[in-house]
Amino acid sequence: MHAPPGPSLPAVLLPPGDDADGDTSAEKGFVDILQEAPLSVHRQRRSIFGSVMYCFLLVGYAVVAVAAPWIFVLIPKLIPTLLCSSNVILLIVTGIFQQYLVYQVRKVRLQGYYTFSQKLKNIARLPFATIAYGTALMVLVLVWQPYIHILSVSTLLRIVMFVEVICAGCFMSMYIGCIHQHNSLNGQPDVLKSLYSALQPSSSLEELSIYHDGGRLSDQQMALLQYQRENLHFLSEEVLRLQECLSKYQRSDDGSTPQVDLAHLLASRDQELRALSAEMNQVHLELRLARSLIAERDTEIQHIRVTNNEYVEENGRLRAILVEWSARAAKLERALEAERLSNMELQKSIAKLRNKPAGPSAEDRQA
């Protein structure tokens, strides 16, 4: 079953006119694509049935965590074991459910809602992470059981299980709210903004800001390529279906051919296919440009790293020279101090020698 086709593209081919105005008409006809989005392929509403069922499962686990002493009143000693086992089962179910959420997010991404899919992808990872952290806390409680005297082990396990279930339920409520808002709105795919940016004139500063984050640009262009591939697949199926209808009506001889210009429909579909092919070529060019810019940035970063390593080596060499000269200066200071002390000793000895001959001569005269 094919979904009904969305709004068709405006005419991109040149309207018939004078040859002198060919370039102007071509430019106007090409820029007319900005007035309307390309054919939106069978935009489907995302189902929230699985998310609601998972929320009911979380509610059941919360009830078990709160009422465990009354539910397992006959086997109170097995309450910690049963709580840990049920939490492990919840972790496994959450891991399986996360794969389902990832599949839903991929479907949203293929329909051209790149920003919304990134937001959903971040939310879809939170329930499993919450349950995993809760399981780790329960393991810690069991490991530190001999040293815990504030509350009983079963009470701590019930508290951990209740808190993790409440947090996972909050995250799932956020996910359901985002999906409901997405289903209620009928906006154009945000991935088309990167396509329109190539058709609209922009300043050098805008181009610099667009290509500044190369990784995010490549991701957006890849999402746009996937969206256009889905468009091409849907349009190809539509063309085949219309061709079958046309051949069926052409073979009929009873004059019951409806008043529908199937040839015109086929021509418009073929025109849309050509327009989408041109858009995909433009996107490929932008993607190659982004990759070349990323490669240039990587080369510059490598060059800066090499230069930095050279500066580090030069700094180490200069530091070694400075240490050597500091050692030499210390040696010279010590030698200078020793020389100064020796000079002082020498001056003292000279003074003694000068005073020594004068003393005995006076004594001799007295004798």
C-alpha positions as CSV (number, residue, x, y, z in Angstrom):
1,M,0.0,0.0,0.0
2,H,1.3,3.4,-0.9
3,A,0.5,6.5,1.1
4,P,-1.1,9.3,-0.8
5,P,1.5,11.5,-2.4
6,G,2.4,14.8,-0.8
7,P,2.4,18.2,-2.5
8,S,4.2,18.2,-5.7
9,L,7.2,20.4,-6.6
10,P,6.7,23.6,-8.5
11,A,7.9,23.6,-12.1
12,V,11.7,23.7,-12.3
13,L,12.0,23.5,-16.0
14,L,12.2,26.7,-18.0
15,P,9.0,28.2,-19.2
16,P,8.6,28.9,-22.9
17,G,9.7,32.4,-23.7
18,D,12.3,34.5,-25.6
19,D,15.9,33.4,-25.8
20,A,17.1,36.7,-24.5
21,D,15.5,36.1,-21.1
22,G,16.7,32.5,-20.9
23,D,19.1,33.0,-18.1
24,T,16.7,35.1,-16.0
25,S,13.9,32.6,-16.5
26,A,16.2,29.8,-15.6
27,E,17.2,31.5,-12.4
28,K,13.6,32.3,-11.5
29,G,12.5,28.8,-12.3
30,F,15.2,27.3,-10.3
31,V,14.7,29.5,-7.3
32,D,11.0,28.8,-7.3
33,I,11.8,25.5,-5.6
34,L,12.3,27.5,-2.4
35,Q,8.5,28.3,-2.2
36,E,7.6,24.7,-1.5
37,A,9.4,21.6,-0.1
38,P,10.1,18.6,-2.3
39,L,7.7,15.8,-2.3
40,S,7.2,14.5,1.3
41,V,7.2,10.8,1.1
42,H,4.4,9.1,2.9
43,R,4.9,10.9,6.2
44,Q,3.8,8.4,8.8
45,R,2.6,9.0,12.3
46,R,4.9,7.3,14.8
47,S,3.2,4.8,17.1
48,I,3.3,5.3,20.8
49,F,1.6,2.0,21.6
50,G,4.9,0.2,22.6
51,S,5.9,3.2,24.8
52,V,2.6,3.2,26.6
53,M,2.8,-0.6,27.2
54,Y,6.3,-0.1,28.6
55,C,5.0,2.6,30.9
56,F,2.4,0.2,32.2
57,L,5.2,-2.3,32.8
58,L,7.1,0.3,34.8
59,V,3.9,1.0,36.9
60,G,3.7,-2.7,37.7
61,Y,7.3,-2.8,38.8
62,A,6.7,0.3,41.0
63,V,3.7,-1.4,42.6
64,V,5.9,-4.5,43.3
65,A,8.6,-2.3,44.8
66,V,6.2,-0.6,47.1
67,A,4.0,-3.5,48.1
68,A,6.7,-6.2,48.2
69,P,6.3,-7.0,52.0
70,W,2.6,-7.7,51.5
71,I,2.9,-9.4,48.1
72,F,5.6,-11.8,49.3
73,V,4.3,-12.1,52.9
74,L,4.7,-15.9,52.8
75,I,8.4,-15.8,51.8
76,P,9.9,-12.7,53.4
77,K,13.5,-14.0,53.2
78,L,13.3,-14.3,49.4
79,I,12.3,-10.6,48.9
80,P,15.8,-9.4,48.1
81,T,16.4,-12.3,45.7
82,L,13.1,-11.7,43.9
83,L,13.6,-8.0,43.7
84,C,17.0,-8.4,42.1
85,S,15.8,-11.1,39.7
86,S,12.8,-8.9,38.6
87,N,15.2,-5.9,38.1
88,V,17.4,-8.0,35.9
89,I,14.4,-9.0,33.8
90,L,13.4,-5.4,33.6
91,L,16.9,-4.5,32.4
92,I,16.7,-7.2,29.6
93,V,13.2,-6.0,28.6
94,T,14.4,-2.4,28.5
95,G,17.4,-3.3,26.3
96,I,15.0,-5.0,23.8
97,F,12.7,-2.0,24.0
98,Q,15.6,0.4,23.4
99,Q,16.3,-1.4,20.1
100,Y,12.6,-0.7,19.1
101,L,13.0,3.0,20.0
102,V,16.2,3.2,17.9
103,Y,14.2,1.7,15.0
104,Q,11.5,4.4,15.5
105,V,14.1,7.1,15.6
106,R,15.7,5.9,12.4
107,K,12.3,6.0,10.7
108,V,11.9,9.6,11.8
109,R,15.4,10.4,10.5
110,L,14.6,8.9,7.1
111,Q,11.6,11.2,6.8
112,G,13.9,14.2,7.0
113,Y,13.5,15.3,10.6
114,Y,17.1,15.3,11.6
115,T,17.0,17.7,14.6
116,F,14.0,15.9,16.0
117,S,15.6,12.5,15.5
118,Q,18.8,13.7,17.4
119,K,16.6,14.8,20.3
120,L,14.7,11.5,20.3
121,K,18.0,9.5,20.1
122,N,19.2,11.2,23.3
123,I,15.9,10.5,25.1
124,A,15.7,6.9,23.9
125,R,19.0,6.0,25.6
126,L,18.0,7.3,29.1
127,P,15.6,4.5,30.3
128,F,18.1,1.7,29.7
129,A,20.9,3.8,31.4
130,T,18.6,4.4,34.4
131,I,17.7,0.8,34.8
132,A,21.4,-0.2,34.4
133,Y,22.5,2.3,37.1
134,G,19.7,1.0,39.4
135,T,20.9,-2.6,38.9
136,A,24.4,-1.5,39.8
137,L,23.2,0.2,43.0
138,M,21.3,-3.0,43.9
139,V,24.5,-5.0,43.5
140,L,26.4,-2.5,45.7
141,V,23.7,-2.8,48.4
142,L,24.1,-6.6,48.3
143,V,27.9,-6.4,48.4
144,W,27.9,-3.9,51.4
145,Q,25.1,-5.8,53.2
146,P,27.2,-6.7,56.3
147,Y,28.2,-3.0,56.8
148,I,24.7,-1.5,56.4
149,H,22.8,-1.0,59.6
150,I,20.6,2.0,58.9
151,L,17.9,0.2,56.9
152,S,17.2,-3.4,56.0
153,V,18.5,-4.7,52.7
154,S,15.1,-5.4,51.3
155,T,14.0,-1.8,52.2
156,L,17.1,-0.3,50.4
157,L,16.5,-2.6,47.4
158,R,12.8,-1.5,47.2
159,I,13.8,2.2,47.4
160,V,16.4,1.8,44.6
161,M,13.9,-0.1,42.4
162,F,11.2,2.5,43.0
163,V,13.4,5.5,42.2
164,E,14.8,3.9,39.0
165,V,11.3,3.0,37.8
166,I,10.1,6.5,38.5
167,C,13.0,8.1,36.6
168,A,12.6,5.7,33.6
169,G,8.9,6.5,33.6
170,C,9.7,10.3,33.4
171,F,12.0,9.7,30.5
172,M,9.4,7.6,28.7
173,S,6.8,10.3,29.3
174,M,9.2,12.9,27.7
175,Y,9.6,10.5,24.7
176,I,5.8,10.0,24.4
177,G,5.2,13.8,24.6
178,C,7.8,14.5,21.8
179,I,6.2,11.8,19.6
180,H,2.7,13.2,20.2
181,Q,3.8,16.7,19.4
182,H,5.6,15.4,16.2
183,N,2.4,13.6,15.1
184,S,0.2,16.6,15.8
185,L,2.3,19.0,13.8
186,N,2.6,19.0,10.0
187,G,5.9,20.9,9.4
188,Q,8.4,20.5,6.7
189,P,11.5,18.3,7.3
190,D,14.2,20.4,8.9
191,V,16.9,18.6,6.8
192,L,15.7,20.6,3.8
193,K,17.2,23.8,5.4
194,S,20.7,22.6,4.4
195,L,19.3,22.1,0.8
196,Y,17.8,25.6,0.6
197,S,21.0,27.1,1.9
198,A,22.7,26.1,-1.3
199,L,19.9,27.9,-3.4
200,Q,19.9,31.2,-1.4
201,P,22.7,33.8,-1.6
202,S,24.8,34.0,1.6
203,S,27.6,36.1,2.8
204,S,31.1,34.9,3.5
205,L,30.5,35.0,7.2
206,E,27.4,32.8,6.9
207,E,29.4,30.3,4.8
208,L,32.2,30.3,7.4
209,S,29.6,29.6,10.1
210,I,28.0,26.9,8.1
211,Y,31.3,25.1,7.4
212,H,32.8,25.7,10.8
213,D,31.4,22.5,12.3
214,G,32.4,20.0,9.6
215,G,31.2,16.8,11.4
216,R,27.7,18.1,12.1
217,L,27.4,19.3,8.5
218,S,28.4,15.9,7.1
219,D,25.9,14.3,9.3
220,Q,23.1,16.6,8.1
221,Q,24.1,16.1,4.5
222,M,24.0,12.3,5.0
223,A,20.5,12.6,6.5
224,L,19.4,14.7,3.5
225,L,20.8,12.1,1.1
226,Q,18.8,9.4,2.9
227,Y,15.7,11.5,2.8
228,Q,16.1,12.2,-0.9
229,R,16.8,8.5,-1.6
230,E,13.4,7.7,0.1
231,N,11.8,10.4,-2.1
232,L,13.3,8.9,-5.2
233,H,12.2,5.4,-4.2
234,F,8.6,6.6,-3.6
235,L,8.5,8.6,-6.8
236,S,9.8,5.6,-8.8
237,E,7.0,3.4,-7.4
238,E,4.5,6.1,-8.3
239,V,5.9,6.3,-11.8
240,L,5.7,2.6,-12.2
241,R,2.1,2.5,-10.9
242,L,1.0,5.3,-13.2
243,Q,2.7,3.6,-16.2
244,E,0.8,0.5,-15.4
245,C,-2.4,2.5,-15.2
246,L,-1.6,4.2,-18.5
247,S,-0.9,1.0,-20.3
248,K,-4.1,-0.5,-18.9
249,Y,-6.2,2.4,-20.1
250,Q,-4.5,2.5,-23.5
251,R,-5.3,-1.2,-24.0
252,S,-9.0,-0.7,-23.2
253,D,-11.2,-0.2,-26.3
254,D,-14.6,0.3,-24.6
255,G,-14.1,4.1,-24.5
256,S,-14.3,4.1,-20.7
257,T,-10.9,5.9,-20.2
258,P,-11.3,8.4,-17.4
259,Q,-10.8,12.1,-18.0
260,V,-7.4,12.2,-16.3
261,D,-4.3,13.3,-18.1
262,L,-2.1,10.4,-17.1
263,A,0.6,11.5,-19.5
264,H,0.7,14.9,-17.7
265,L,1.0,13.1,-14.3
266,L,3.8,11.0,-15.6
267,A,5.6,14.0,-17.0
268,S,5.2,15.9,-13.7
269,R,6.6,12.9,-11.8
270,D,9.5,12.6,-14.2
271,Q,10.1,16.3,-13.7
272,E,10.1,15.9,-10.0
273,L,12.6,13.0,-10.3
274,R,14.9,15.2,-12.3
275,A,14.7,18.0,-9.8
276,L,15.4,15.6,-7.0
277,S,18.4,14.2,-8.9
278,A,19.7,17.7,-9.4
279,E,19.3,18.4,-5.7
280,M,21.1,15.2,-4.8
281,N,24.0,16.2,-7.0
282,Q,24.1,19.5,-5.3
283,V,24.1,17.8,-1.9
284,H,26.9,15.5,-3.1
285,L,29.0,18.5,-4.1
286,E,28.4,20.2,-0.7
287,L,29.3,16.9,1.1
288,R,32.6,16.6,-0.9
289,L,33.3,20.3,-0.1
290,A,32.7,19.7,3.6
291,R,34.9,16.6,3.6
292,S,37.7,18.5,1.9
293,L,37.4,21.3,4.5
294,I,37.5,18.7,7.2
295,A,40.6,17.1,5.6
296,E,42.2,20.6,5.4
297,R,41.4,21.2,9.1
298,D,42.9,17.8,10.0
299,T,46.0,18.7,8.1
300,E,46.3,22.0,9.8
301,I,45.8,20.4,13.2
302,Q,48.5,17.8,12.4
303,H,50.9,20.6,11.3
304,I,50.1,22.5,14.5
305,R,50.8,19.4,16.6
306,V,54.1,18.8,14.8
307,T,55.1,22.5,15.4
308,N,54.0,22.2,19.0
309,N,56.1,19.1,19.5
310,E,59.1,21.0,18.0
311,Y,58.5,23.9,20.4
312,V,58.3,21.4,23.3
313,E,61.6,19.8,22.3
314,E,63.2,23.2,21.9
315,N,61.8,24.3,25.2
316,G,63.3,21.2,26.9
317,R,66.7,21.8,25.3
318,L,66.7,25.4,26.4
319,R,65.6,24.3,29.9
320,A,68.5,21.9,30.0
321,I,70.9,24.6,28.9
322,L,69.5,26.9,31.6
323,V,70.0,24.2,34.2
324,E,73.6,23.7,33.1
325,W,74.4,27.4,33.2
326,S,72.7,27.7,36.6
327,A,75.0,24.9,37.8
328,R,78.0,26.6,36.4
329,A,77.0,29.9,38.0
330,A,76.6,28.2,41.3
331,K,80.1,26.6,40.9
332,L,81.5,30.1,40.1
333,E,79.9,31.6,43.1
334,R,81.3,28.9,45.3
335,A,84.7,29.4,43.8
336,L,84.4,33.2,44.2
337,E,83.5,32.7,47.8
338,A,86.4,30.4,48.4
339,E,88.7,32.9,46.7
340,R,87.4,35.7,48.8
341,L,87.9,33.6,52.0
342,S,91.5,32.7,50.9
343,N,92.2,36.4,50.2
344,M,91.0,37.3,53.7
345,E,93.2,34.6,55.2
346,L,96.1,35.8,53.1
347,Q,95.6,39.4,54.3
348,K,95.5,38.3,57.9
349,S,98.7,36.3,57.5
350,I,100.4,39.3,55.8
351,A,99.3,41.5,58.7
352,K,100.7,39.1,61.2
353,L,104.0,38.8,59.3
354,R,104.2,42.6,59.3
355,N,103.6,42.9,63.0
356,K,105.8,39.9,64.0
357,P,109.4,41.3,63.3
358,A,108.7,44.6,65.1
359,G,107.9,42.9,68.4
360,P,111.2,41.0,69.0
361,S,113.4,44.0,68.2
362,A,111.9,46.0,71.0
363,E,112.4,43.2,73.5
364,D,116.0,42.8,72.4
365,R,116.6,46.5,73.0
366,Q,115.1,46.2,76.5
367,A,117.4,43.2,77.2
